[in-house]
Amino acid sequence: MVKFTDLITRKFQNIAGSRYEEILKAYEEFFLTEEEMVIPDIKSILIPLDRYTTTVPDEVYETISAYPNARLQLVYMIDENVCRLIRDTLGEEDAKKFREKEERRASEILSRMRDRIRELGIAWAEDTVFGDKSEYVESIAGEYDMLIISKHYGSETTRTHTVSPVVFRIVQYVGRPVVLY
Amino acid sequence: MISTGEIIALSVFSGVYALIMSEKIHRTVAAMVGASVIMVLNIVPWDKIPKYLDLGTILLLAGMMTVVNIARDSGLFEYIAIKTAKLSKGDPMKVLLLFSVITALVSAFLDNVTTVLLLTPMLIYITRQMDVNPVPFLLAEVFASNIGGTATLIGDPPNIMIGSAAGLSFNDFITNMAPIAFLDLFVTVGIIYLAYRSAMNAHSNRSEAITRSIMSLNEEDAIKDRVLFRKSVVMIAAIIVAFFFHDRLGLQPAVIALTGASILLLWSGASPEYALEKVEWATLFFFGGLFIIVGSLVETGAIDQLADWMLGYVHTEGQAVLLISWFSAFSSAIVDNIPFTATMIPLIKAMGNSMSTYPLWWALSLGACLGGNGTAIGASANVVVVGMAYREGIRITFGDFLKVGMVIMVATVGLGSALIWLRYVGL
């Protein structure tokens, strides 16, 4: 007696050949994986900001609004390496001016975001940090469930390279979902 | 008195049939070995081989395979699958109906195996998203594919063989078989719904998430080559339109398919090596081998003897319609409908001395195409869908298939044979 599963498997192989694998491969681009199908439970969101993050689009606030119970952490990063470079080449005074200018910029951006987040009724905290932009984000990303980050974070982007290398590095290293805007 | 030639021809035919059924070796190899024996023993002389080798069937299949291979690279079929999934919006009833209608429609013009190979992954994906039992949806797809294939000259290999052998036009199939297929499709969906209605409920508390997840699929992403996509759509549409006029143009369907394939190759700039390499040569050689083996039965007079024996019992066209449709249906449910049709064609031709064969061709088409719905091994599309389901961890047993398949087969063949009988025999 021929076993049904063996017969079907043999017949299937004879009829479909390698076509099934080729078709599945083509579909892989559209289908969510088992892992992606599980909607992550987001309780905390990290939003790194810097001098290249000039505007935060409405889509980011819409994304945030999908997680009303999440806690937001806004972090404005002042680049420690740039500050050291200015101090070494131009002197302490210019380094101080750079830092003050960055702190003013941080205050403006955080203030604008604060108003929008308040409208959404979501809990948030904010901070201005002096450090390495990628290393700092990588070191604290594990404490958060999701990151929302500008494609321009960390450096200028170009027409051919629309995502900054700093963002590339962060996306590669952090084991958390990242929303790029 | 049976001649030695007849004994050899019948032995080769039975042996090849048994090998095809058991699938111990590839059906193409079985047919080629059988044909080689016939030729080596000179049962069919070499100069008569072209008479039995039905080039109308082989070249029509080759032409359509080339067109499909080129179009496939544009992402056309994935586009259709995603579009269908989105139209259903995650409603199980709409998924059942839309996938059945689209599968039937595509199968009516392209080969059933390609259709189900391309649509089934999407169907499995969305049933998983909906968290419903995928079995009724997969079964509906199989049945719809076989029913859709019944509707046209190019929909299913038995129809291509019947059309070529009997000189029936594309429009003959549209007027005779398409209305039957249309009614049968809705009867089938109704039966599936009644048999599995409890499985048709998606989880209402997740319906919004399911809809969102399905609607997030973007059909535009499926298009790999937009220019090729447009050219493929235009050429497939042009080929289908040309089929409607082939008899008025005095062109064989195979000429239409080959011309369409040539124009698409020229227009798209697709690599002929690649497009022709993907033609299912194994299938074409399978047909070639079968034609020679069945030719040996004709050549030795075995078919004429069988026809004479049958005519001793069948005296009217009405009896012949009912006998051929039901015998073909039950036979095709068990054995591959391609060798079965190849055997029946010369038999019906031989019956032409005593009665009009015109309604008998429709009875054969009906039985051979829809009989495949009876069992899981009745048609290639069934095997492909059940095989894909196995690979995805979904079990459709022989019994599962048989329970629904036999009901569908009896209902659709019953309806179809009644319509043919009413049309050509009358009350």
HADDOCK unambig.tbl for C-alpha pairs under 7 A between the chains (distance, minus, plus):
assign (segid A and resid 4 and name CA) (segid B and resid 398 and name CA) 6.88 0.50 0.50
assign (segid A and resid 8 and name CA) (segid B and resid 383 and name CA) 6.10 0.50 0.50
assign (segid A and resid 8 and name CA) (segid B and resid 387 and name CA) 6.02 0.50 0.50
assign (segid A and resid 9 and name CA) (segid B and resid 387 and name CA) 6.06 0.50 0.50
assign (segid A and resid 10 and name CA) (segid B and resid 23 and name CA) 6.89 0.50 0.50
assign (segid A and resid 11 and name CA) (segid B and resid 23 and name CA) 6.46 0.50 0.50
assign (segid A and resid 11 and name CA) (segid B and resid 383 and name CA) 6.69 0.50 0.50
assign (segid A and resid 12 and name CA) (segid B and resid 383 and name CA) 5.80 0.50 0.50
assign (segid A and resid 12 and name CA) (segid B and resid 384 and name CA) 5.44 0.50 0.50
assign (segid A and resid 12 and name CA) (segid B and resid 387 and name CA) 5.61 0.50 0.50
assign (segid A and resid 14 and name CA) (segid B and resid 26 and name CA) 6.36 0.50 0.50
assign (segid A and resid 16 and name CA) (segid B and resid 384 and name CA) 6.79 0.50 0.50
assign (segid A and resid 20 and name CA) (segid B and resid 117 and name CA) 6.55 0.50 0.50
assign (segid A and resid 23 and name CA) (segid B and resid 118 and name CA) 6.68 0.50 0.50
assign (segid A and resid 30 and name CA) (segid B and resid 217 and name CA) 6.64 0.50 0.50
